[in-house]
Amino acid sequence: MASEELKFGRRKVLEGVVVSDRMQKTVTVAVERLTRHPLYKKTIRRRKKYHAHDENNECRVGDRVLIVESRPLSRTKRWRVARILQRAEQVEVRAEEVDLEALGERRRQREQAAAEEAAEATMEATET
């Protein structure tokens, strides 16, 4: 980490995981730290979220990133993504793998059950 501190000067450097990438050119990074409880002396995980600038929209949810302190870029952004340390695994589901017939069959069964319940309810209402 010493070489990274020299590279970024006096700026603070944090490592965290991207938890949101829904904004344009901005990601939310969760940084975890361990601290001791003052009374019980148990080690506790503390988590803080930072908004970081991602110029090229490269980061995805689950990526492990290094963020560096910078000048204020907006009301909440004071950090920049320096680099992506580890990419999150992307699971791709092809359209062929989804069984459309089974989905259609389930929907038809639900519709039939709902229609039968409605018919029973109307029968009970007419009998009374």
PLY file of the C-alpha trace (Angstrom):
ply
format ascii 1.0
element vertex 128
property float x
property float y
property float z
element edge 127
property int vertex1
property int vertex2
end_header
0.00 0.00 0.00
3.00 2.31 0.47
3.60 2.50 -3.27
-0.06 3.36 -3.84
0.08 6.13 -1.24
3.10 7.61 -3.00
1.31 7.36 -6.30
-1.74 9.26 -5.03
0.17 11.71 -2.85
-1.52 12.66 0.41
-4.94 11.60 -0.78
-6.81 8.91 1.13
-7.16 5.54 -0.59
-9.93 3.05 0.26
-10.83 -0.40 -1.02
-14.44 -1.50 -1.33
-17.14 -3.30 -3.28
-19.48 -1.64 -5.78
-23.05 -2.02 -4.50
-24.83 0.19 -7.06
-24.05 1.31 -10.60
-27.43 2.71 -11.62
-26.28 6.33 -11.92
-24.40 7.69 -14.91
-20.66 8.08 -14.25
-21.23 7.35 -10.54
-20.99 4.19 -8.47
-21.78 3.53 -4.82
-18.92 1.75 -3.07
-19.32 0.03 0.31
-16.15 0.09 2.41
-15.91 -2.23 5.41
-13.67 -1.68 8.40
-13.18 -3.54 11.65
-13.44 -1.71 14.96
-13.60 -2.78 18.59
-16.67 -2.14 20.72
-15.65 0.29 23.47
-17.35 -1.61 26.30
-17.49 -5.26 25.23
-14.21 -5.31 23.25
-15.77 -7.40 20.50
-14.59 -6.77 16.94
-17.42 -5.28 14.90
-17.71 -4.75 11.14
-18.63 -1.21 10.23
-19.76 -0.38 6.72
-19.88 3.00 5.03
-21.03 3.88 1.53
-19.25 6.38 -0.69
-20.29 7.84 -4.05
-17.36 7.63 -6.45
-16.84 9.04 -9.94
-16.55 6.40 -12.68
-15.76 8.35 -15.86
-16.18 5.48 -18.35
-18.98 3.57 -16.57
-16.68 0.53 -16.33
-17.64 -0.68 -12.85
-20.40 -3.22 -12.28
-22.11 -4.38 -9.09
-19.84 -6.73 -7.16
-16.54 -5.36 -8.50
-13.78 -4.80 -5.94
-12.39 -1.30 -6.54
-9.82 1.15 -5.22
-11.18 4.67 -4.67
-9.13 7.83 -4.13
-10.15 11.05 -2.42
-10.60 14.00 -4.81
-12.01 17.50 -4.98
-15.80 17.78 -4.65
-17.35 16.67 -7.94
-20.97 17.10 -6.82
-22.97 17.43 -3.62
-22.16 13.85 -2.55
-19.19 12.80 -4.73
-15.72 13.32 -3.27
-14.06 10.11 -4.49
-12.84 8.75 -7.84
-12.46 5.12 -8.91
-8.70 4.65 -9.27
-8.82 1.09 -10.59
-10.82 -2.11 -10.60
-9.01 -4.71 -8.50
-11.30 -7.67 -9.21
-14.25 -8.07 -11.54
-17.49 -9.65 -10.36
-18.58 -12.83 -12.09
-21.33 -12.23 -14.63
-23.89 -14.99 -15.02
-25.48 -15.03 -18.45
-28.80 -16.76 -19.09
-29.59 -17.48 -22.70
-33.14 -17.28 -23.98
-32.90 -20.93 -25.06
-32.28 -22.04 -21.47
-35.54 -20.55 -20.19
-38.35 -23.06 -20.62
-41.11 -20.89 -22.08
-43.58 -23.76 -22.33
-43.31 -24.45 -18.60
-43.81 -20.75 -17.84
-46.91 -20.64 -20.07
-48.27 -23.83 -18.49
-47.88 -22.39 -14.98
-49.67 -19.21 -16.00
-52.56 -21.20 -17.50
-52.83 -23.27 -14.29
-52.95 -20.11 -12.18
-55.60 -18.57 -14.42
-57.71 -21.75 -14.25
-57.44 -21.86 -10.46
-58.44 -18.20 -10.22
-61.40 -18.76 -12.56
-62.56 -21.78 -10.51
-62.33 -19.80 -7.27
-64.32 -16.96 -8.81
-66.97 -19.41 -10.05
-67.25 -20.99 -6.58
-67.58 -17.56 -4.99
-70.40 -16.59 -7.35
-72.15 -19.94 -6.74
-72.01 -19.39 -2.97
-73.26 -15.83 -3.38
-76.25 -16.95 -5.48
-77.17 -19.78 -3.07
-77.49 -17.47 -0.07
0 1
1 2
2 3
3 4
4 5
5 6
6 7
7 8
8 9
9 10
10 11
11 12
12 13
13 14
14 15
15 16
16 17
17 18
18 19
19 20
20 21
21 22
22 23
23 24
24 25
25 26
26 27
27 28
28 29
29 30
30 31
31 32
32 33
33 34
34 35
35 36
36 37
37 38
38 39
39 40
40 41
41 42
42 43
43 44
44 45
45 46
46 47
47 48
48 49
49 50
50 51
51 52
52 53
53 54
54 55
55 56
56 57
57 58
58 59
59 60
60 61
61 62
62 63
63 64
64 65
65 66
66 67
67 68
68 69
69 70
70 71
71 72
72 73
73 74
74 75
75 76
76 77
77 78
78 79
79 80
80 81
81 82
82 83
83 84
84 85
85 86
86 87
87 88
88 89
89 90
90 91
91 92
92 93
93 94
94 95
95 96
96 97
97 98
98 99
99 100
100 101
101 102
102 103
103 104
104 105
105 106
106 107
107 108
108 109
109 110
110 111
111 112
112 113
113 114
114 115
115 116
116 117
117 118
118 119
119 120
120 121
121 122
122 123
123 124
124 125
125 126
126 127
